[in-house]
Amino acid sequence: MRLVTNDPHHLLNSEDPLEHLDALYRVALRLTRRAAEAEDLVQETYLRAFSAAERLKVGTRLRPWLFRVLRNAFLDRLRRESRSPFDDEADPEESAELGDQGGNLLRGDAELDRLRSVVGEEIEAALQALPEGMRSVVLLDLEGLGESEIGEILGCAPGTVKSRLHRARLALRRQLADYRR
């Protein structure tokens, strides 16, 4: 599916915005920690992106722009939730579903699956313990975005991205020191 506008030089004529759907979902899942919320966040991201597409300048790179829209939508949700008197509890079935999404590379070995699950939970906990700014940098780095692209998404200089990424990696190394060998 390609979005086509009347402007022949428009950004969305040359790139398929939906090719970034999986990457956006992975980042949204790590940010929200819930599959349903991640799906909603990605849907909101595309809604915002398609609504604002005609205002994009020619030459704007779509992938970093979509991640920036996702991040802004996530931060808007955080602000709204912080003002909300309701506190949603995590759905235990949904949490179990998240744990199974990684897939099993070596199926049939129950002990390896159990260990993989424990290590995965430790890594997830370490990642979630990072401040939002550091967590965002790590997640975007894991998606293969470069420092300049991450800087565009977060609205900061590439040097700031390098610094945040370095500090985040150090924090993760400290938290996961038992697994280094």
Residue pairs with C-beta under 8 A, 6 or more apart in sequence:
1 16
1 18
2 12
2 13
2 16
3 12
3 13
3 17
3 50
3 53
4 12
4 13
5 12
5 13
5 53
5 54
7 13
7 54
9 58
10 53
10 54
10 56
10 58
11 53
11 56
11 58
11 59
11 60
11 62
12 53
12 56
12 62
15 62
17 46
17 49
17 50
17 62
17 66
20 62
20 63
20 66
21 42
21 46
23 63
23 143
24 42
24 45
24 66
24 67
24 70
25 38
25 39
25 42
26 139
26 143
27 67
27 70
27 139
27 140
27 143
28 37
28 38
28 39
28 41
28 42
28 45
28 70
28 74
29 35
29 38
29 98
29 101
30 127
30 135
30 139
31 38
31 41
31 74
31 135
31 136
31 139
32 38
32 41
32 74
33 90
33 98
33 128
34 90
34 91
34 94
34 95
34 98
35 94
35 97
35 98
35 101
36 91
36 94
41 70
41 73
41 74
41 77
42 70
44 73
45 66
45 69
45 70
45 73
48 69
48 72
48 73
49 65
49 66
49 69
52 69
56 65
61 149
61 152
63 145
63 149
64 145
64 149
64 150
64 152
64 153
65 152
65 153
67 140
67 143
67 145
67 149
67 153
68 152
68 153
68 154
68 155
71 136
71 153
71 154
78 132
99 117
99 120
99 121
102 116
102 120
104 113
104 116
106 112
106 113
107 113
119 179
122 176
122 179
123 176
125 175
126 171
126 172
126 175
126 176
127 135
127 138
127 139
127 172
128 135
129 171
129 175
130 138
130 168
130 171
130 172
133 154
133 164
134 164
134 165
134 167
134 168
134 171
135 168
136 154
137 150
137 154
137 161
137 164
137 165
137 168
138 165
138 168
138 169
138 172
140 149
140 150
140 153
140 154
141 150
141 165
145 153
147 158
147 161
147 162
147 165
148 158
150 158
150 161
151 157
151 158
151 160
151 161
154 160
154 161
173 180
